[in-house]
Amino acid sequence: MTEKEEIKHKYVAPTLEVLLIKLEQGIAVGSASANVTPTDASNNVQDSWGADTDDNRTINW
């Protein structure tokens, strides 16, 4: 085979597969309940967001 000859491969068309699943109930419905109250290490409720300093860097894309 010389450098100018090309190797041709057989075309394989892409396929798409679909799997339908019917559920009687939602996934994990009612398996957990959460009553989330953010607290710090002393178990005090955090009622405000902490403000960090602004990030004024120049970012080169």
N, C-alpha and C positions, 0 to 999 in steps of 0.2 A: 504494500500500500504506500503510495507516495504522499508527500505533504499536502498536495492539493486535493486529494480525495477526502470526502467527508463521510463520517460514520453516521448513518441515519438510524434513528430509533423509532420503534413503532409507537404511534400516538395512543395514549390511554386517556380516555375522557374522564373528567372528574365526576365523582358521585356525591350524592347528598342523601344522608340517611336521617329519618325522623323517627323518634320513639315517643309515642303518646302514653302518658300515665294518668289514670284517673284516680283521684284520691277521695275517700269518703270524708275525711277531715283535712284541715290544713296541716302542713308539716310542723310538728312540735307545738301545736296550738294548746295552750293551757299547761304545757309541761313546766313552765317556769313563770314566776311572777317577780317583778322587781319594784321595789320602792327605794329608789336611789336618792340619797341625800349626801352631797359631797361634804366630807369632813376632813379636817387636818389631823395631824398626829395626836393632838390633844383631845380629839373627838368633838371639836367645836365646828359648828356648821359654817361653811364658807358661803357668804351671801353676795360676794362681789368678785369680779375678775381681777386678777393681778395684771398690772400694766407694765410691760417691759419697755426698754428704751427703743426708739425707732431705729430701724436698720437702713441707713442712708448710703449703703455701698453702691458703687457703680458696677453693674454686672455686664460683662462683655458677652454678647451672644455670638 
